[in-house]
Amino acid sequence: RKCDVVNRGFSGYNTRWAKVILPRLISKSASAESTVAVTIFFGANDSALKDLNPKQHIPLEEYAANLKSMVQYLKSVDITEDRIILITPPPLQESAWEKECLAKGDKLNRRNSTTGEYAKACVQVAKDCGTGVVDLWTLMQKNQDFSCYLSDGLHLSPEGNNFLAAQLWECLEKKVSALPFLLPYWRDVDTATPEVSLLGEA
């Protein structure tokens, strides 16, 4: 009852493509003042191995530069760095992802150690730019068996999404708790004339 959550997911995209479409998703005309937070969650595709997945692969230095470019763009439309949260790619469970690749007649096209380099670069960009960061790659591996967080070795499972949501909520809770309620608690709605409670109309 405080704010809208606008989700924009682009299956298979990398930061090179995301950087191009970002101005279409968040424009100057959008009311920046009312934006509580923007999350940027890329790297799993960028970190694909160049020789085995050249279409999605982005060199490490360019990945970092693209993230910086997206942060700079958001700042140019008046979304300050304290409202931007970068999310690193999650870890890769190679054995499970290799099965997926082999089923399509491909070789294993990602490595967890490589994904870790991209995660480290993402954390560094956040430090350099003064944004928030959720280091999913590191956090998920604190629990040694992180396979439950991934549905196929690469993509998040329901448990993985819940884990990310919990980490994100730590970053968002303070920002959201200070916001006014735009609609009343359900127990406070006048059942006889709900319009009065919900719309302020007599």
Buried (B, 14 or more C-beta within 10 A) or exposed (E): EEBEEEEEEEEEBBBBBBBEEBEEEBEEEBEBEEBBBBBBBBBBBBBBBEEBBEEBBBEBEBBBBBBBBBBEBBBEBEBEBEBBBBBBBBBBBBEBBBEBBEEEEEEBBBBBEBBBBBBBBBBEBBEEBEBBBBBBBBBBBEEEEBBBBBBEBBBBBEBBEEBBEEBBEEBBEEBEEEEEEEEEEEEEBEEEEEEEBEEEEE
